[in-house]
């Protein structure tokens, strides 16, 4: 009986570790996307022409970035 309890505890610990790893991976992916969007926004601000299209694209990227940070 004690062995069954230990097995369940071990399974719970393994599940917990797997969830932690999955959560960390998702957070890292989100951080990578945020960095990429920030890079794109910065590049667009530096190189864009004063066109309406350039401003619209920059605003769209900034909106996406704000939503990811929330």
C-alpha positions in Angstrom: 0.0 0.0 0.0 2.8 2.3 0.8 4.3 1.6 -2.6 1.1 2.7 -4.4 1.2 6.0 -2.5 4.8 6.5 -3.4 4.0 5.8 -7.1 1.2 8.3 -7.1 3.4 10.9 -5.4 6.1 10.3 -8.0 3.6 10.6 -10.9 2.3 13.9 -9.4 5.9 15.2 -9.1 6.6 14.2 -12.7 3.5 15.9 -13.9 4.3 19.0 -11.9 7.8 19.2 -13.4 6.4 18.6 -16.9 4.0 21.5 -16.4 6.7 23.8 -15.2 8.9 23.0 -18.2 5.9 23.6 -20.5 5.1 26.9 -18.8 8.8 28.1 -19.0 8.9 27.1 -22.7 5.7 29.1 -23.4 7.1 32.1 -21.6 10.3 32.0 -23.5 8.4 31.8 -26.8 6.3 34.8 -25.8 9.5 36.7 -24.8 11.1 35.8 -28.2 8.0 37.1 -30.1 8.0 40.3 -28.0 11.7 40.9 -28.8 11.1 40.3 -32.5 8.2 42.7 -32.6 10.2 45.3 -30.7 13.0 44.9 -33.3 10.6 45.2 -36.2 9.1 48.3 -34.7 12.5 49.9 -34.2 13.6 49.1 -37.7 10.4 50.5 -39.2 10.7 53.7 -37.2 14.3 54.1 -38.4 13.8 53.2 -42.0 10.2 54.0 -42.8 9.1 56.7 -45.0 6.5 59.1 -43.7 3.8 57.2 -45.6 0.4 56.3 -44.3 1.2 52.6 -45.0 4.4 52.8 -42.9 2.5 54.3 -39.9 -0.3 51.8 -40.2 2.2 48.9 -40.2 4.0 50.3 -37.2 0.8 50.8 -35.3 -0.3 47.3 -36.0 3.0 45.9 -34.7 2.8 48.1 -31.6 -0.8 46.9 -31.0 0.3 43.3 -31.3 3.2 43.9 -28.9 0.9 45.5 -26.3 -1.5 42.6 -26.5 1.4 40.1 -25.9 2.7 42.0 -22.9 -0.8 42.0 -21.3 
